Amino acid sequence: MSKLEIRFIVLEFLKENPYTTIENIRNNVISAIKERGLEASKNDVLLINTIIWDMIMNRILTPGIDENNLDLPYIHVSNMDKLKNKLKEDIDL
């Protein structure tokens, strides 16, 4: 799958699940790929990590979900407006 397709799946998941883990994101993307009758490749899994890191660098995601889980692999959407704008950009492409 392309990076754009995977990013769209990640963004949709995060819109509905703003407090989650990296593993939950990965599992969701892999399930979505399988639902399309495809098999997730090693490259797909690496793209998921790249997308997550890009969103951390763009201040859309921040590590941690609460005072007991402040670090990775826990993450949360820190700027829902940016996430929705990124999702809109992907839809418009």
N, C-alpha and C positions, 0 to 999 in steps of 0.2 A: 504494500500500500504506500501511497505517497505521504510525505510529511504533512501536507495540508489535510488529507483525509484523516490521518491519525490525530492531528491537532483539533480538528472539529469534534471528534469523538471525546477527546480529553476535555475540551471546553464545555461540551454539553453535560458531561458527567459532573464536572466541578460546579456548574450552574445549579444543579440539583443537590449536590453533595459538597458544600463549601468547607466542611471540616472532615478530613479523611486522611488516608495514608497513601504513600506512593504505591504500595502493593495493591491497594484497592483500585487505584487508577489503572495500573498495569492489567489487573485481572479484568476490569471492565473493557478495556480496549481489546484484549485478547478474545474475550467473549464476543464482542461486536465483530471482530474479524471472522471468527468461526461462524457466526450467524449469517455472514455473507458467503459461506461455503468455501472460505479460504483458510489457509493455515498461517499462523503468525511466524514470521521468520526472525532470525537473530537480529536482522537490521530493524525490523519493526519494534522490537523490544528496546533497542538502543535509541530509536527515534523517540520513544515515549520518554526516556530519561532526558534527551536533548530538549524536548518540548517543555518538560517540567522545569529544567534548569533555565531555559529562556524566560519562562514566566516568573521565576524567582528573580532573575536579573532585571526584568521589566516591572518589578514590584506589583505583580498581580497575585503571586503566592508568597507566603511567608512560612518558615518552619514553625511547627507547634500548633496544638489545638486547644490547650488549656494549661493551667498552672502545673499540672502533673505530667504533661506531655509537651514539653517546650521545644524539643529538637526533632530533627528528621529521624524516622521516616514520617512523622506526623506533619501535616501541612494544612494550611487554611487559605481560603481566598481572602486576601487583605484589601483588595480593591475590586468590588463586584462591577463597578462601572467600566473599568478597563477590561475586565473579562468579557462583559457583554459587548463592548465595542470591538474587541478582537473577534468574537463570535460573529458579529454583524459583518465585519470585513471578510471573514471566510465565506459567509453565505453570499456576499456580493461578488465574489470572484468567479 
